[in-house]
Amino acid sequence: MRALISVSDKTGIVEFAKELQKLGIEIISTGGTHKALCDAGINVIGISDVTGFPECLDGRVKTLHPNIHAGLLAIRNNPEHMKQLKELNVETIDIVVVNLYPFKQTILKDNVTREEAIENIDIGGPTMLRSAAKNYQDVAVVIDPMDYDKVIEELTNEGQVSLDTKFYLCSKVFAHTASYDALIAEYMKKQREDFQLPQTITMTYEKVQDMRYGENPHQKAAFYKEISKNNGLLTSAEQLHGKELSFNNINDTNGALELLKEFEEPTVVGCKHSNPCGVGTADNIYDAYIKAYSADPTSVFGGIIVANREIDEKTAVEINKIFIEIVVAPSFTENALQILKQKKNIRLLKIENIMQKQNENSYDLKKVAGGILVQTIDSKLSDGELKTVTKREPSNQELKDMLMAWKIVKHTKSNAIVIVKNGQSIGVGPGQVNRIWACKQAIEHAEESLGKDVLTGASLASDAFFPFSDCVEAAAQAGITAIIQPGGSIKDNDSIEACDNYNISMLFTNMRHFKH
């Protein structure tokens, strides 16, 4: 029995090879692996002794040879195959232990050049893996050091690796080589300047963790991350305290973070079921939190808090007054951590570079039965300059509140209406099947949480245009004095005239923000 070993990740390989040698298995090896095994006192056959051809081109060509691949692909119970091997003086290879050049580690380094990345694309390794895996009935192929013990145990106890184990190892190989090639393709795509959605799409993700369950207890789930420098995203979060995050925790927190990234000033976002329930901006994070909480103290209970500044002791004391599932921030003071950790189950997440946004060409995916919808992320706020379409221009405060409302409504499920006053969201109407319902809901929530007079002088944002003037009528009756919306309806003039009649200022953004 013969084994071919060629690994970049040498974790446990010396110990594994020693066990193979004890079992009387010949070992063939290449390059750095050959040296490591020889240095450990293991008898090793050089790859050139098998191929009769020297390694060349800086090691680019060493295993790409019929003496290797015939020995891997020959079907042992096929008499014709075995006859041909004998005639060609080729011996079978029964175990392949290969892991690939570190392409992923290379492209994740700072300032890596394209030439360096390409040089770390493995050619011979994937070819050997695929040959061995295709002939899994006769060849045990190992890519993961975690499988070394299992292989040695079966060889020791049974004299061979079981067919079931070989099929398990084979399936890992094809998953691994597919992921490896997908990562290379994604890297090449990002190197090009002419970004476009490709004719075919293959993506690779790494598992972060298994989940206890999905959206509901009867659904299986896991959390995966893109293989890239994901600074400032949830996938790079450090959990400082609390129990494991659930599927819904991760989904909801991600939505809150995407909204938070729209703001430069100290901001706190309260989120529930992927919708913002309270957003506050201020000169400091404590005042921002008070605004976010008081915007809707009922809905934020059991929700998620994300902040773009360090959580201090004063803010932590306020947060601890209610039940919050998760608190996310770029950092926490030591006193704040001690206060928040008094609650056993609260999840505390630290995300450095929390303000960093995704590349605008990143994919947004939505699964449908039998396929996926793919689009680039919604990375913009408006198309060009905002345009006042009414007789009255907005005041400075109205303009600030309109822009804040516009940022929030962008991240609220459609149909959506958001009302803001003095740097605080005071009414959110998400996910309604018609816009007037969303408008009425936002108004009702504001009045329930903050009182009837709170809407006087407030600003309202709509994620899409008004096909009728009914939302303007409702806003005017509530005391709202400024509206921001995309425009683009054939009935825009109806809304503009209604605003002029009520002395409401209206801005058009020329860009809608549906979120489904």
ZAMARGU-4260 file (C-alpha; in steps of 0.2 Angstrom, whole numbers, plus 5000, padded with zeros to 4 digits):
<rodrens>
0) 5000/5000/5000 | 5007/5017/4996 | 5002/5035/5001 | 5006/5051/4993 | 5008/5066/5005
5) 5009/5084/4999 | 5002/5097/5011 | 5003/5116/5014 | 4995/5115/5031 | 5007/5103/5040
10) 4997/5102/5056 | 4999/5084/5063 | 5007/5078/5047 | 5023/5071/5054 | 5013/5061/5067
15) 5001/5054/5054 | 5015/5049/5042 | 5024/5040/5057 | 5008/5030/5060 | 5007/5026/5041
20) 5025/5020/5042 | 5022/5009/5057 | 5008/5000/5047 | 5021/4997/5033 | 5014/5009/5020
25) 5026/5017/5008 | 5026/5036/5008 | 5029/5047/4992 | 5031/5066/4995 | 5035/5082/4987
30) 5044/5099/4991 | 5043/5106/5008 | 5032/5091/5014 | 5046/5079/5008 | 5059/5089/5018
35) 5048/5090/5034 | 5045/5071/5034 | 5064/5067/5031 | 5069/5079/5045 | 5057/5069/5056
40) 5066/5053/5052 | 5053/5045/5041 | 5057/5035/5025 | 5050/5045/5010 | 5051/5042/4991
45) 5053/5058/4981 | 5040/5062/4968 | 5053/5062/4955 | 5058/5044/4959 | 5040/5040/4954
50) 5038/5050/4939 | 5055/5049/4932 | 5054/5067/4929 | 5062/5081/4939 | 5051/5094/4948
55) 5053/5110/4938 | 5047/5128/4934 | 5049/5133/4953 | 5039/5118/4958 | 5024/5122/4947
60) 5026/5105/4939 | 5029/5090/4949 | 5014/5079/4951 | 5006/5082/4934 | 5012/5065/4927
65) 5004/5049/4921 | 5013/5039/4934 | 5004/5048/4947 | 4987/5049/4940 | 4986/5032/4932
70) 4991/5025/4950 | 4976/5035/4957 | 4963/5032/4944 | 4965/5014/4940 | 4950/5004/4945
75) 4957/4989/4955 | 4943/4977/4951 | 4945/4981/4932 | 4957/4968/4925 | 4961/4978/4910
80) 4966/4993/4920 | 4977/4983/4931 | 4985/4975/4915 | 4989/4992/4908 | 4997/4997/4924
85) 5008/4982/4924 | 5013/4985/4906 | 5017/5003/4910 | 5026/4999/4926 | 5015/5010/4936
90) 5011/5006/4954 | 4994/5011/4962 | 4993/5025/4975 | 4980/5020/4989 | 4980/5035/5000
95) 4982/5054/4995 | 4985/5067/5009 | 4984/5084/5001 | 4979/5102/5006 | 4981/5116/4994
100) 4992/5132/4992 | 4985/5145/5004 | 4976/5156/4992 | 4963/5162/5005 | 4977/5167/5017
105) 4986/5176/5003 | 4972/5187/4997 | 4968/5192/5015 | 4985/5199/5018 | 4987/5218/5017
110) 4993/5225/5000 | 4995/5208/4992 | 4999/5209/4973 | 4989/5200/4959 | 5005/5191/4955
115) 5007/5185/4972 | 4989/5179/4973 | 4990/5170/4956 | 5006/5161/4962 | 4996/5154/4976
120) 4984/5146/4965 | 4987/5127/4967 | 4986/5117/4951 | 4993/5099/4954 | 4985/5098/4971
125) 4967/5100/4965 | 4970/5088/4951 | 4977/5075/4962 | 4962/5077/4974 | 4949/5076/4961
130) 4958/5060/4953 | 4958/5052/4970 | 4941/5057/4975 | 4934/5051/4958 | 4941/5034/4962
135) 4935/5034/4980 | 4931/5016/4980 | 4950/5012/4979 | 4958/5027/4986 | 4956/5036/5003
140) 4959/5055/5000 | 4962/5066/5015 | 4961/5085/5015 | 4957/5089/5033 | 4970/5085/5047
145) 4954/5082/5058 | 4952/5066/5048 | 4969/5059/5051 | 4965/5049/5067 | 4949/5041/5059
150) 4960/5035/5045 | 4974/5028/5056 | 4961/5020/5067 | 4952/5010/5053 | 4969/5006/5045
155) 4975/4999/5061 | 4959/4989/5066 | 4953/4984/5049 | 4968/4984/5038 | 4959/4997/5026
160) 4949/5012/5026 | 4930/5008/5025 | 4920/5012/5009 | 4909/5023/5020 | 4923/5033/5026
165) 4931/5034/5009 | 4915/5041/5002 | 4914/5054/5017 | 4932/5059/5013 | 4928/5060/4994
170) 4913/5072/4997 | 4923/5083/5008 | 4936/5084/4993 | 4923/5090/4980 | 4916/5103/4992
175) 4933/5109/4996 | 4939/5111/4978 | 4923/5119/4973 | 4925/5132/4986 | 4943/5134/4982
180) 4939/5138/4963 | 4924/5149/4968 | 4936/5159/4979 | 4948/5161/4965 | 4934/5166/4953
185) 4927/5179/4965 | 4945/5186/4967 | 4947/5188/4948 | 4930/5196/4947 | 4935/5209/4960
190) 4951/5213/4951 | 4941/5218/4935 | 4935/5236/4934 | 4920/5232/4923 | 4909/5225/4937
195) 4894/5216/4931 | 4883/5202/4936 | 4890/5186/4928 | 4881/5174/4917 | 4884/5160/4930
200) 4887/5163/4949 | 4896/5152/4961 | 4899/5158/4979 | 4909/5151/4994 | 4906/5155/5012
205) 4914/5148/5028 | 4903/5142/5043 | 4904/5153/5058 | 4893/5143/5069 | 4879/5131/5069
210) 4863/5138/5076 | 4851/5130/5088 | 4837/5132/5075 | 4832/5144/5061 | 4818/5157/5062
215) 4807/5144/5070 | 4812/5129/5081 | 4808/5116/5068 | 4820/5124/5055 | 4839/5119/5054
220) 4851/5134/5052 | 4869/5139/5052 | 4878/5156/5050 | 4891/5158/5036 | 4903/5172/5032
225) 4911/5178/5016 | 4929/5175/5014 | 4935/5193/5013 | 4941/5207/5025 | 4924/5210/5033
230) 4929/5224/5044 | 4915/5233/5053 | 4902/5219/5049 | 4893/5207/5060 | 4904/5193/5054
235) 4919/5202/5062 | 4910/5205/5079 | 4918/5199/5095 | 4906/5193/5108 | 4911/5199/5125
240) 4896/5192/5135 | 4880/5182/5134 | 4873/5167/5127 | 4875/5161/5109 | 4867/5172/5095
245) 4851/5165/5087 | 4846/5165/5068 | 4834/5179/5071 | 4847/5189/5082 | 4859/5189/5068
250) 4847/5194/5055 | 4839/5208/5065 | 4856/5215/5071 | 4863/5215/5053 | 4848/5226/5048
255) 4851/5238/5063 | 4869/5239/5058 | 4866/5243/5040 | 4855/5258/5046 | 4868/5264/5059
260) 4881/5265/5045 | 4871/5279/5037 | 4876/5291/5051 | 4892/5300/5056 | 4886/5309/5071
265) 4883/5299/5088 | 4869/5288/5084 | 4859/5274/5092 | 4847/5262/5083 | 4834/5252/5092
270) 4828/5237/5081 | 4814/5224/5082 | 4811/5210/5069 | 4822/5219/5057 | 4814/5235/5058
275) 4820/5251/5067 | 4809/5255/5082 | 4819/5270/5088 | 4833/5280/5081 | 4842/5295/5090
280) 4856/5306/5085 | 4864/5319/5097 | 4881/5326/5103 | 4885/5311/5113 | 4879/5293/5114
285) 4870/5294/5131 | 4858/5307/5124 | 4856/5298/5107 | 4851/5282/5117 | 4838/5292/5127
290) 4831/5298/5111 | 4831/5281/5103 | 4823/5273/5118 | 4810/5286/5121 | 4804/5285/5103
295) 4796/5269/5106 | 4799/5261/5124 | 4786/5248/5121 | 4794/5240/5105 | 4812/5241/5110
300) 4809/5230/5125 | 4817/5213/5120 | 4825/5221/5105 | 4842/5226/5099 | 4853/5242/5103
305) 4867/5247/5091 | 4878/5262/5094 | 4892/5270/5084 | 4901/5277/5099 | 4908/5268/5114
310) 4895/5263/5127 | 4900/5272/5144 | 4894/5269/5161 | 4880/5282/5161 | 4872/5274/5145
315) 4875/5256/5152 | 4865/5261/5167 | 4850/5266/5156 | 4851/5251/5145 | 4850/5240/5160
320) 4834/5247/5166 | 4825/5236/5153 | 4826/5219/5144 | 4837/5221/5129 | 4843/5205/5119
325) 4859/5213/5111 | 4870/5228/5113 | 4882/5232/5099 | 4896/5245/5099 | 4913/5249/5093
330) 4919/5248/5112 | 4913/5248/5130 | 4921/5256/5145 | 4926/5244/5159 | 4913/5251/5170
335) 4900/5249/5157 | 4904/5231/5154 | 4903/5227/5172 | 4886/5235/5173 | 4879/5226/5157
340) 4886/5209/5162 | 4875/5209/5178 | 4862/5202/5166 | 4867/5184/5162 | 4860/5182/5145
345) 4862/5199/5137 | 4873/5198/5122 | 4887/5211/5121 | 4895/5213/5104 | 4911/5223/5100
350) 4913/5228/5081 | 4929/5238/5078 | 4927/5250/5062 | 4908/5249/5065 | 4906/5264/5053
355) 4915/5254/5038 | 4902/5250/5024 | 4902/5236/5012 | 4909/5238/4994 | 4895/5245/4984
360) 4897/5230/4972 | 4893/5218/4985 | 4879/5206/4982 | 4862/5206/4991 | 4854/5189/4989
365) 4836/5183/4991 | 4831/5165/4990 | 4816/5159/4980 | 4810/5142/4977 | 4822/5134/4964
370) 4834/5149/4963 | 4840/5165/4970 | 4838/5184/4966 | 4855/5193/4965 | 4857/5212/4966
375) 4870/5224/4971 | 4867/5232/4989 | 4857/5248/4990 | 4872/5259/4993 | 4865/5276/4989
380) 4853/5288/4997 | 4848/5299/4982 | 4851/5302/4964 | 4859/5319/4963 | 4854/5334/4973
385) 4838/5335/4983 | 4825/5345/4974 | 4812/5356/4983 | 4796/5354/4973 | 4784/5365/4984
390) 4783/5384/4986 | 4790/5383/5003 | 4808/5378/5006 | 4812/5368/5021 | 4819/5376/5037
395) 4837/5370/5042 | 4829/5359/5056 | 4816/5352/5044 | 4830/5348/5032 | 4840/5339/5045
400) 4825/5329/5051 | 4820/5325/5033 | 4837/5318/5029 | 4837/5308/5045 | 4820/5301/5041
405) 4826/5297/5023 | 4840/5287/5030 | 4829/5277/5042 | 4815/5274/5029 | 4828/5266/5017
410) 4831/5252/5030 | 4812/5250/5035 | 4802/5236/5027 | 4791/5242/5013 | 4778/5250/5012
415) 4786/5262/5025 | 4784/5279/5032 | 4796/5287/5045 | 4793/5303/5055 | 4807/5312/5063
420) 4808/5327/5074 | 4824/5336/5082 | 4835/5321/5078 | 4823/5308/5085 | 4812/5295/5076
425) 4795/5298/5083 | 4785/5287/5072 | 4788/5271/5061 | 4776/5263/5050 | 4784/5247/5042
430) 4778/5233/5030 | 4761/5239/5026 | 4752/5233/5010 | 4747/5251/5006 | 4756/5268/5010
435) 4741/5277/5019 | 4741/5263/5032 | 4759/5265/5034 | 4757/5283/5036 | 4743/5282/5049
440) 4752/5269/5059 | 4768/5280/5060 | 4757/5294/5066 | 4747/5283/5079 | 4764/5276/5086
445) 4771/5294/5088 | 4755/5300/5097 | 4755/5284/5108 | 4773/5285/5113 | 4776/5304/5114
450) 4759/5313/5114 | 4748/5321/5102 | 4758/5338/5101 | 4774/5329/5096 | 4770/5329/5077
455) 4769/5348/5076 | 4784/5353/5065 | 4789/5335/5062 | 4796/5329/5045 | 4790/5313/5036
460) 4799/5301/5024 | 4791/5289/5012 | 4802/5275/5004 | 4792/5277/4987 | 4782/5290/4979
465) 4764/5295/4983 | 4751/5289/4970 | 4738/5299/4979 | 4737/5314/4990 | 4730/5305/5005
470) 4747/5304/5014 | 4749/5322/5013 | 4732/5325/5020 | 4735/5314/5035 | 4752/5322/5038
475) 4745/5339/5037 | 4731/5335/5049 | 4744/5328/5062 | 4754/5344/5061 | 4769/5338/5050
480) 4777/5352/5040 | 4790/5343/5029 | 4790/5328/5018 | 4804/5319/5008 | 4800/5306/4995
485) 4807/5299/4979 | 4794/5307/4967 | 4791/5299/4950 | 4772/5296/4951 | 4761/5302/4936
490) 4751/5310/4950 | 4765/5320/4958 | 4757/5336/4955 | 4742/5331/4966 | 4754/5328/4981
495) 4763/5344/4977 | 4747/5355/4976 | 4741/5347/4993 | 4758/5352/5001 | 4756/5369/4995
500) 4738/5371/5001 | 4745/5366/5019 | 4761/5375/5018 | 4771/5359/5019 | 4788/5359/5011
505) 4792/5343/5000 | 4808/5337/4993 | 4811/5324/4979 | 4826/5312/4980 | 4823/5304/4963
510) 4828/5287/4971 | 4816/5275/4979 | 4821/5263/4993 | 4810/5248/4993 | 4815/5234/5005
515) 4806/5218/5004
</rodrens>
